[in-house]
């Protein structure tokens, strides 16, 4: 599901970008193509949150198990994996906030969009 959502969101976004930069003739795509591409990004953010939440939960359980067998101290590697999984999850939440603004939802805040964009850029893994 994650792979399918990622492919659909990326392809739809790439196609609208091609029109913006002039590789596709203006008017080839429907007027709301970018809007619909943004909805694909919103769905992708929700899917990524679900997948990343499971990943972060598993990393936390592994870190706790490692701490129990190590006199209550979380080994460095397990702690790093847990922290990276939590940062990845926070990035996907930021993507969701950005998608709210891009989809023109009534409750979306431009300030939240800016802050979440900054956070996502700071913790991005690619």
C-alpha positions in Angstrom: 0.0 0.0 0.0 2.8 2.4 0.9 4.6 1.7 -2.4 1.4 2.2 -4.5 0.5 5.5 -2.7 4.1 6.7 -3.1 4.1 6.0 -6.8 0.7 7.6 -7.5 1.6 10.7 -5.5 5.0 11.1 -7.0 3.8 10.6 -10.6 0.9 12.9 -10.2 3.2 15.6 -8.7 5.8 15.1 -11.4 3.3 15.5 -14.2 2.0 18.7 -12.9 5.6 20.0 -12.5 6.3 19.2 -16.1 3.5 21.6 -17.1 4.8 24.2 -14.7 8.3 24.2 -16.2 7.1 24.1 -19.8 7.8 20.5 -20.9 4.0 20.0 -21.3 2.0 22.5 -23.2 -0.2 24.7 -21.0 -3.8 23.4 -20.9 -2.9 19.8 -21.6 -3.7 18.9 -18.0 -7.1 19.7 -16.4 -7.1 23.0 -14.4 -7.3 21.3 -11.1 -4.6 18.6 -11.8 -2.3 20.1 -9.2 -5.1 20.2 -6.7 -5.8 16.5 -7.3 -2.1 15.7 -7.1 -2.1 17.4 -3.7 -4.8 15.0 -2.6 -2.6 12.1 -3.6 0.1 13.6 -1.4 -2.4 13.8 1.5 -3.3 10.1 1.1 0.4 9.3 0.9 1.1 11.2 4.2 -1.6 9.2 6.0 -0.2 5.9 4.7 3.3 6.9 5.6 2.2 7.9 9.1 0.6 4.5 9.7 3.6 2.6 8.4 6.1 4.8 10.3 4.1 4.6 13.5 4.4 0.8 13.4 8.1 1.1 12.7 8.7 3.6 15.6 6.7 1.4 18.0 8.8 -1.6 17.1 12.0 0.4 17.5 10.8 1.6 20.9 10.0 -2.0 22.0 13.4 -3.2 20.9 15.1 -0.4 22.7 13.2 -1.2 25.9 14.1 -4.9 25.6 17.7 -4.0 25.1 17.6 -1.7 28.1 16.2 -4.5 30.3 19.0 -6.8 29.4 21.6 -4.0 29.9 21.0 -2.9 33.5 18.4 -0.3 32.4 20.7 1.5 29.9 19.5 1.7 26.3 22.4 0.6 24.0 23.5 3.4 21.7 22.5 1.6 18.5 19.0 0.8 19.7 18.6 4.3 21.0 19.6 5.8 17.7 17.3 3.5 15.7 14.4 4.5 18.0 15.2 8.2 17.7 15.5 8.0 13.9 12.2 6.2 13.7 10.5 8.9 15.8 12.0 11.7 13.7 10.8 10.0 10.6 7.3 9.8 12.0 7.4 13.5 12.9 8.4 14.3 9.4 5.4 12.5 8.0 3.1 14.4 10.4 4.7 17.6 9.1 3.9 16.3 5.5 0.3 15.8 6.6 0.1 19.4 7.8 1.6 20.7 4.6 -1.0 18.6 2.6 -3.8 20.2 4.5 -2.7 23.6 3.2 -2.1 22.3 -0.3 -5.5 20.7 -0.5 -7.0 24.1 0.5 -8.8 22.7 3.6 -10.7 25.3 5.6 -8.9 24.6 8.8 -5.4 24.7 7.3 -3.0 27.4 8.5 -0.4 29.0 6.4 1.8 29.5 9.5 1.5 25.8 10.3 2.3 25.0 6.7 5.5 27.1 6.9 6.6 25.6 10.2 5.9 22.0 9.1 7.8 22.6 5.8 10.8 23.8 7.7 10.6 20.9 10.1 10.2 18.4 7.3 13.2 19.9 5.5 15.3 19.7 8.7 14.6 16.0 9.5 14.3 14.7 5.9 16.1 11.4 5.3 16.6 11.9 1.6 
